[in-house]
């Protein structure tokens, strides 16, 4: 997708005078300003999950960096970028409680598109509030028009950050993960972390699991077998102590496919 946008942008720059003429004559684009857009590959990537559960208790601030790109013309000066929250009515994150407000003075130096640059990264500063232990909150973000940038490109106008302090299902726990490790569950998630190490979050799954899917599936089968053996050992220990099989909170028995 990034390559497509780069191609479109190059075409716009080369044909700039033509576009200006069309806008004057036909009023094709009522807003001639440059625009900013979020950069991500697939639709499911529009949601970023971030959990404090992976950190020690004294970690109370975390930062998610979001890639953004210019949809318009380059300029030889820095241009401020404005963000705003889109409320959904369902567990919306609260500024000052779950994240640092976008208009915070300390963020101004980071919320800008540098001179002669097509892309940059914007920090979203998250706060570890006690409420995250009970529920997950979502911060939906969009670009706020200002004197430098108009309304964003519709297809890439928003991005969401899931803020939590408990294990959450990775966005890429899909068919491949289910084939090798079964249905997702928080108890299974914690068990896999204990067995293999790592966070087993989006980044871990992308780099340590999915990377082998097209190159060496024997590695994944070996991991699944190891997980199954470790689960059998854990269940035997639990049974000996009268705890029963490892289960999710709803009573579903944790299982790993057999290979």
WOFENHU-V819272 format. One record per residue. N is the residue number from 0. RES is the residue in one small letter. PSI is psi in degrees with one decimal (* if undefined). OMEGA is omega in whole degrees, -180 to 180 (none if undefined). D_CENTER is the distance of its C-alpha to the mean C-alpha in whole Angstrom. Layout:
N/RES/PSI/OMEGA/D_CENTER ; N/RES/PSI/OMEGA/D_CENTER
This chain:
0/x/-39.9/179/16 ; 1/x/-41.3/-179/17 ; 2/x/-37.7/179/20 ; 3/x/-45.7/-180/21 ; 4/x/-40.1/179/20 ; 5/x/-41.7/180/22 ; 6/x/-45.1/179/25 ; 7/x/-42.4/-178/25 ; 8/x/-43.7/179/25 ; 9/x/-41.8/179/28 ; 10/x/-39.3/180/30 ; 11/x/-40.7/-179/29 ; 12/x/-42.1/-179/31 ; 13/x/-33.8/-176/34 ; 14/x/24.4/-176/35 ; 15/x/-53.1/-179/34 ; 16/x/-37.4/-180/38 ; 17/x/-44.3/180/38 ; 18/x/-41.3/-180/35 ; 19/x/-42.3/179/36 ; 20/x/-43.8/-179/39 ; 21/x/-41.1/-178/38 ; 22/x/-36.6/-180/36 ; 23/x/-41.5/-175/40 ; 24/x/-38.9/-173/41 ; 25/x/-7.6/-179/39 ; 26/x/42.2/-179/37 ; 27/x/-43.8/-178/34 ; 28/x/105.6/-179/31 ; 29/x/-15.0/-180/32 ; 30/x/97.3/-175/30 ; 31/x/-0.8/-177/30 ; 32/x/156.0/170/28 ; 33/x/158.5/-179/25 ; 34/x/160.5/176/22 ; 35/x/151.9/180/18 ; 36/x/148.4/176/15 ; 37/x/148.2/-179/11 ; 38/x/121.4/173/11 ; 39/x/158.1/-172/9 ; 40/x/-61.1/-173/11 ; 41/x/163.0/-178/11 ; 42/x/-41.7/-178/11 ; 43/x/-19.0/180/9 ; 44/x/-6.0/179/6 ; 45/x/-18.4/177/6 ; 46/x/126.1/177/4 ; 47/x/123.0/179/2 ; 48/x/130.5/180/5 ; 49/x/121.2/-178/7 ; 50/x/134.2/176/11 ; 51/x/-7.2/-176/14 ; 52/x/-21.5/-179/16 ; 53/x/-9.8/-174/16 ; 54/x/163.0/175/18 ; 55/x/161.1/-176/21 ; 56/x/-24.1/-178/23 ; 57/x/-2.6/176/23 ; 58/x/111.3/-175/20 ; 59/x/-3.4/179/19 ; 60/x/139.1/176/17 ; 61/x/158.3/-177/14 ; 62/x/131.7/173/12 ; 63/x/128.6/180/8 ; 64/x/125.1/-179/9 ; 65/x/130.6/178/8 ; 66/x/134.1/176/11 ; 67/x/156.3/-180/13 ; 68/x/157.8/-179/16 ; 69/x/137.1/173/20 ; 70/x/82.5/-175/22 ; 71/x/-143.3/-174/25 ; 72/x/147.5/177/28 ; 73/x/150.6/175/27 ; 74/x/155.5/-178/29 ; 75/x/27.2/177/31 ; 76/x/157.6/179/30 ; 77/x/142.7/178/26 ; 78/x/123.4/178/25 ; 79/x/141.3/176/23 ; 80/x/130.8/-180/20 ; 81/x/135.4/177/20 ; 82/x/157.4/174/17 ; 83/x/156.8/-180/17 ; 84/x/141.2/173/16 ; 85/x/115.0/-179/16 ; 86/x/137.7/-178/18 ; 87/x/-17.0/-178/18 ; 88/x/1.0/-179/20 ; 89/x/100.6/179/18 ; 90/x/50.4/177/17 ; 91/x/136.8/177/16 ; 92/x/147.6/-178/15 ; 93/x/124.0/179/18 ; 94/x/140.9/-178/19 ; 95/x/-12.3/-180/21 ; 96/x/-48.2/-180/20 ; 97/x/-17.9/178/16 ; 98/x/158.3/178/15 ; 99/x/128.5/-178/17 ; 100/x/144.8/-176/19 ; 101/x/-22.8/-180/18 ; 102/x/11.5/177/22 ; 103/x/133.2/-175/22 ; 104/x/-32.3/-177/25 ; 105/x/-18.3/-179/23 ; 106/x/-14.2/-175/20 ; 107/x/-37.8/-178/22 ; 108/x/-20.7/-178/23 ; 109/x/-23.2/-177/19 ; 110/x/76.3/180/19 ; 111/x/156.2/173/21 ; 112/x/114.5/-178/21 ; 113/x/154.6/179/23 ; 114/x/137.4/176/27 ; 115/x/28.0/178/27 ; 116/x/143.2/177/23 ; 117/x/-27.7/-175/21 ; 118/x/159.5/173/18 ; 119/x/176.8/177/16 ; 120/x/137.9/180/13 ; 121/x/130.8/180/13 ; 122/x/134.2/172/13 ; 123/x/111.1/-174/11 ; 124/x/118.1/-176/14 ; 125/x/147.6/-178/13 ; 126/x/139.1/-178/16 ; 127/x/95.7/179/17 ; 128/x/150.7/-178/20 ; 129/x/-28.0/-178/22 ; 130/x/-20.7/-179/21 ; 131/x/-15.3/177/17 ; 132/x/-25.6/-176/20 ; 133/x/-38.6/-177/21 ; 134/x/156.4/174/18 ; 135/x/147.0/180/14 ; 136/x/148.0/-178/14 ; 137/x/132.8/176/11 ; 138/x/106.1/177/11 ; 139/x/127.2/-172/11 ; 140/x/141.9/173/12 ; 141/x/171.9/179/14 ; 142/x/137.5/177/17 ; 143/x/120.6/-179/20 ; 144/x/140.8/175/23 ; 145/x/-166.6/-176/25 ; 146/x/-9.9/-178/28 ; 147/x/-30.3/-176/26 ; 148/x/139.1/178/24 ; 149/x/-163.1/179/24 ; 150/x/140.2/-175/22 ; 151/x/165.7/174/19 ; 152/x/128.3/-173/19 ; 153/x/-45.1/-175/19 ; 154/x/-18.8/-178/16 ; 155/x/39.1/-175/14 ; 156/x/-17.7/-176/15 ; 157/x/161.2/177/12 ; 158/x/146.0/-178/8 ; 159/x/143.9/177/7 ; 160/x/120.8/175/6 ; 161/x/121.0/-177/8 ; 162/x/124.9/-176/10 ; 163/x/166.7/172/13 ; 164/x/36.1/176/15 ; 165/x/164.5/-179/16 ; 166/x/136.5/180/15 ; 167/x/152.7/-179/12 ; 168/x/124.9/177/12 ; 169/x/146.0/-180/9 ; 170/x/-30.0/-177/8 ; 171/x/18.7/171/10 ; 172/x/81.3/-175/13 ; 173/x/-146.9/-176/15 ; 174/x/-43.7/-179/19 ; 175/x/-47.0/180/19 ; 176/x/-40.0/-179/18 ; 177/x/-33.8/180/20 ; 178/x/-42.4/-176/23 ; 179/x/-31.2/-174/23 ; 180/x/-0.2/176/22 ; 181/x/-175.8/-179/23 ; 182/x/147.6/180/21 ; 183/x/146.7/172/18 ; 184/x/150.0/-178/19 ; 185/x/-35.2/177/19 ; 186/x/-39.6/177/22 ; 187/x/-41.4/179/22 ; 188/x/-49.3/-179/18 ; 189/x/-38.5/179/20 ; 190/x/-42.7/-180/23 ; 191/x/-36.3/176/21 ; 192/x/-43.9/180/20 ; 193/x/-34.3/-176/24 ; 194/x/-43.9/-174/25 ; 195/x/-17.8/-171/23 ; 196/x/-178.7/-178/21 ; 197/x/168.8/-178/18 ; 198/x/-18.3/-175/15 ; 199/x/41.4/175/14 ; 200/x/-168.5/-177/10 ; 201/x/-47.3/-177/8 ; 202/x/-43.5/-180/10 ; 203/x/-46.4/-178/13 ; 204/x/-40.2/-180/13 ; 205/x/-43.4/-173/13 ; 206/x/-33.2/-173/15 ; 207/x/-15.4/-178/18 ; 208/x/-64.8/-175/18 ; 209/x/-26.4/180/17 ; 210/x/-25.6/-179/18 ; 211/x/-9.1/-173/22 ; 212/x/-41.6/-178/22 ; 213/x/-5.3/-177/23 ; 214/x/-39.3/-177/25 ; 215/x/83.6/-178/27 ; 216/x/-15.6/177/26 ; 217/x/-31.7/177/29 ; 218/x/-43.6/-179/26 ; 219/x/-39.6/177/24 ; 220/x/-38.7/178/27 ; 221/x/-39.7/178/29 ; 222/x/-40.7/180/26 ; 223/x/-41.3/178/26 ; 224/x/-42.8/179/30 ; 225/x/-41.3/179/29 ; 226/x/-41.6/180/27 ; 227/x/-42.1/179/29 ; 228/x/-41.8/180/32 ; 229/x/-36.5/179/30 ; 230/x/-39.7/178/30 ; 231/x/-42.3/179/33 ; 232/x/-42.3/180/35 ; 233/x/-43.0/-180/33 ; 234/x/-37.0/178/34 ; 235/x/-40.8/179/37 ; 236/x/-40.8/179/37 ; 237/x/-42.7/180/36 ; 238/x/-40.6/-179/39 ; 239/x/-26.7/-180/41 ; 240/x/9.6/178/40 ; 241/x/22.5/-178/40 ; 242/x/-15.9/-178/36 ; 243/x/-179.7/-178/36 ; 244/x/153.8/177/33 ; 245/x/128.2/-177/30 ; 246/x/157.9/173/28 ; 247/x/172.0/-178/25 ; 248/x/-29.0/-179/26 ; 249/x/4.2/178/27 ; 250/x/-4.7/179/30 ; 251/x/128.2/180/28 ; 252/x/132.3/178/29 ; 253/x/125.5/-178/27 ; 254/x/149.4/175/27 ; 255/x/130.1/179/27 ; 256/x/147.7/-179/28 ; 257/x/128.9/177/31 ; 258/x/*/none/31
